[in-house]
Amino acid sequence: MVAPTSLAYAEWRLSGGASNTDPLRSLGGVMSSERILHQTAAAATNVTGVVMDDAIGNPVGNGTLAYVNSTGALTWAALGESAGTAVIPAENGRYALRSSGGGWLFVTVTFASLPGSDQTDNDITIADIANELWDDIAKVESFNGDVEHRTVYLYNAHPSGTMFGPKFWLTQPNGADSAYLGIDSAGVGDGAATGVAAECIERPVTNAISALSWTTANGGRVTVTSIAHGRGVGDDVELIGNTPVAYNGVFPVELVLSADQFTFLLSTDPGTATGFGNIGSRQVIEDATWSASVVTVDLTAHGFSTNDYIRHADNTPSGYDGLHQITKINDDSYSYALVSDPGTLTTPGTAARVSETGLPLSVIFSQPSNSGNGVSAPDNLDFGEAIAVHYRRTVPAVTTVATATDKLIRHAQINV
């Protein structure tokens, strides 16, 4: 037997591949096993048999977890609040405890390990988790404006139960943001073979890697096998999603062995490759200068075209970073609009062409709201099923917002 279906089994997960853990790459495709958590909760010491999984929407600080032996009831009271409706576990599994103010504490219970007497933990410290999904909004992004995308999944992790009428809530202070639900053609599915979300606008153009090997030749050489890789000697090539992670990074191509193989130099042996990712599209720029609200970027043989979307990252100053639609000047330079001067470039970052296709068509949420907006899913979630949610975050130009944390997707609700 297992605990009944509850909100505790509704997991938010990243996209971007089964093993992706990077929110910046949560841009569509196969669902990841990585959960998006909301708040941390300190471990219980007196109420045994209870493990904290996640917390959502609670005031930050010490709350109280209590167990009543005579009834078997568990209750949760966040800081400054009273306990919500008691939950009485009867089996092993996950349970959702609610405080009177509406916050949640999600726990896994081992029934046989629950206390044999009344117990209370009044030092369950709740803390917000930042940057689980979104990076902070830099001051220059606040001034110039910024648009970013994420695709996540709402997943039913219960081993047998159905979630009826799933609904999720979003809150954000500036906009207008947009959310899209069930954006793949199959709707609800397992997130791996069915119900896989379309890749959104920021998905980097990639080639799959099928083999990696390291030798001592020329001080250390990696041979990459990737069908029709299209790279030339001297091109910067980005490797992502490989295991061991030492194979990942941006490297200049040393030799082109064939249409399907090339090499780059790496002095230290990363070890035997056990997992293969993709060749990304990042290139290291040579220079960038600003004049009259236009940035000119120097990048030899960049391969970009006018109206391409280019994601710039890792520059110093960071004001050069962001997603920009470019104008090609020639084969070795291009430009994009930028309202304010970021300053003199001291550390060149990277540029990556991203796809313009794959955006969903139906908008179901598009307005600023601090209190939250509820959006209902078009179908139930059977056990092991997920539904994709694509979120487009818009930071208007010349706004006062300077930072942001992960309070955009607040929580979900289900009927059981």
GIBEL-V566516 format. One line per field, one symbol per residue. ss: DSSP state (H for helix, E for strand, C for the rest). psi: psi as a letter, one per 20 degrees, with the letter a starting at -180 (. if undefined). burial: + if it has 16 or more other ideal C-beta (glycine too) atoms within 10 Angstrom, else -. A space follows every 50 residues. Layout:
ss=???
psi=???
burial=???
//
This chain:
ss=CCCCCCHHHEEEEECCCCCCCCHHHCCCECCCCCECCCEEECCCCCCCCE EEEEEECCCCEEEEEEEECCCCEEEEECCCCCECCCEECCCCEEEEEEEC CCCEEEEEECHHHCCCCCEEEEEEEEEECCCCCCCCCCHHHHHHCEEEEE EEEEEECCCCCCEEEEEEEEEECCCCCEEEECCCCCCCECCCCCCCECCC CCCECCEECCEEEEECHHHCEEEEECCCCCCCCCCEEEEECCECHHHCEE EECCEEEECCEEEEECCCCCCCCCECCEEECEEECCEEEEECCEEEEECC CCCCCCCCEEEEECCECHHHCEEEECEEEECCEEEEECCCCCCCCCECCE EEEECCCCCCCCCCECCCEEEEEEEECCCCECCCCEEEEEEEEEECCCCC CCCCCCCCEEEEEEEC
psi=qqqrprhhioppqrajqhjpjohhjmkabqqripqorgqqpqqqhhnrjp ppgrqpkqqpapappqpohhikppqporpjrrqapqpnpirqaqqopprh iiqqopqppogijqqjrpqpojlnppqqpqkhgqrqoqhhhhgiqqpqqq prqopojqiiqqoplqpqpqpqiqbprqqpplirhicqaijghqkpqqpa hjoqprpqpiqpqpripkjoppppooplhjqrpiqppppqjqpqiiiqap qppgqohaijqrqrpohpoirppiqpcroajpqprhqpqpplkpppppop lhjrqpjqppopqkqoqiiiqrpqprppgaijqrrqppgqoirpphopbq pppqqiriprhopipmqqphiqpppqqirrorpjqrpqpppoppoqqlri phrqamjgogrrqrp.
burial=--+++++++++++++++--+--++++++++++-+-++++-+--+-++-++ -+++++++----++++++-----++++++-+-++-++-+---+++++++- --+++++-+----++---+-+--+-+-----+++--++-+++++-+-+++ ++++++++--+++--+++++++-++-++++++++--+++++---++++++ ++++-++-+--+-+------++++++--+-+---+++++++++---++-+ +-++-+-----+++-+---+--+--++++++++-+--+-+----+-+-+- -+-+---+++++--+-++++++++-++-----++++-+---+--+--+++ +++++--+++----+------++-+-+--++---+++++++++++----- ---+-+++++++-+--
//
